[in-house]
Amino acid sequence: METGVLQIKEYGRIEITLRQQMDARGITRNRMARMIDVRYEVIDKWYKGTVERIDADILARLCFVLGCGAGDLIRYIARADSEAAPG
């Protein structure tokens, strides 16, 4: 039997880890917004992990500026992990 999101209500989640990357480098949200040429509100959503849709262009800009890969900024938290994790 195939497993699809219609059969499984809890399928995991995506976690944005931009905050950790920026904090480790001492980069503020205002500075990052200027560095990748977006509004502060865009970076604020990424920083807080409240992005609803991941924009590939924004992700590429962040990776370029931070010198990292997409996997360093986003990660999939599997179902079993998300049940045990708060949030």
C-alpha positions, 0 to 999 in steps of 0.5 A, a space after each residue: 500500500 502506498 503512503 501518501 500525505 492523505 493517509 498520514 496526518 503527521 508527515 514531518 516538517 521543514 525546519 529553517 536554521 538561518 538563525 543559527 547560521 546568522 548568529 554564529 557569524 554575527 550577522 543581523 537581520 537588517 544587514 542580511 536583508 541589505 546583503 541579499 537585496 530583500 525587505 527586512 520582513 522577508 529575512 525576519 520570516 526566514 530568521 524566525 522559521 515562519 516561512 510558508 513557501 521556500 523561494 529558491 532564489 532567496 535560498 540561493 542568495 542566502 547560501 551564496 552570502 553565507 558560503 553554505 549549502 541549502 542543507 545547512 539552512 533547511 532540514 526535514 524533521 521526520 515524523 518520529 522526530 517531530 512527535 518527540 520534538 516540541 513545536 
